Amino acid sequence: MQTATVKVLKLHEAAILPQYAHEDDSGMDLCAIAACVIQPQESALVPTGLAIELPLGTEAQVRPRSGLALRHCVTVLNTPGTVDAGYRGEICVILINHGKEPFQVTPGMRIAQMVITPIIKATLKQTSRLSDSLRGEGGFGSTGT
């Protein structure tokens, strides 16, 4: 397991520092600092009151919490949301309510999880042909049901 130091700036006194719920978790909980109601089939930008400074060569991915998805049909709209190493603004989470009832976000509620992960910078090389593979061009549904 790799470790990295991430600087965290509280932009709001009510902000809660992300933390791992269990020692072997990959994601840290992100919490809301403001209340809002997300109507069915609508989305909302929910602030966390936090900004971070990531080490070069890493990104933070903002991912859904499985309990919110299962119990309330609420998830992160642009999952995974990406926080680049050069971004210094507030981390906000775009939540969407796929359920049939309004969803109440309350201050301090765990709304998403954040995973810090290494990135690979790719160099793209244009070519006139790709090598053969067993899968070939088989895409959507190519392996059956």
C-alpha positions, 0 to 999 in steps of 0.5 A, a space after each residue: 500500500 502506497 501512502 501520500 501526504 495531502 494538505 487539506 484546507 478548511 474553507 468553512 468552520 463546519 467542514 469535516 476533514 475526510 477520514 477512512 472509516 476502516 483501516 483497510 478502506 480505499 475511500 475517505 468520507 466527504 461530508 456536506 456543510 450545507 442543507 439542501 433538498 434534492 427533488 426526484 430526477 434532479 441534481 444539486 452541487 453540494 459543498 464540502 467546505 474543503 480544498 486540498 493540495 494533492 501531490 503531483 502524479 495523483 488525483 482524487 476521485 469522488 465516488 458514490 457511497 453505496 448506502 445512499 445509492 441502495 437506500 435512497 437512489 442518490 449517487 454522484 452524477 459525474 462519477 467518478 468526479 476528478 480533482 486534479 493535482 493543480 486544483 485548489 478550489 472547494 471540493 463540491 459533489 454533484 449529487 443526483 436523486 434517481 429516486 421517487 422521493 425528495 432527498 434531504 442533505 443535512 450538514 455533516 452528512 456523508 455524501 460521497 467518498 474520495 479516493 487518492 490514486 496515482 495517474 499515468 500520463 499517456 503519450 498518444 501515437 497515431 498509427 495506421 493499424 492496431 494489433 489484433 486481439 482476441 476481443 477485436 472490435 467486440 464492444 457493448 454486450 459482446 460477451 452475452 448476458 
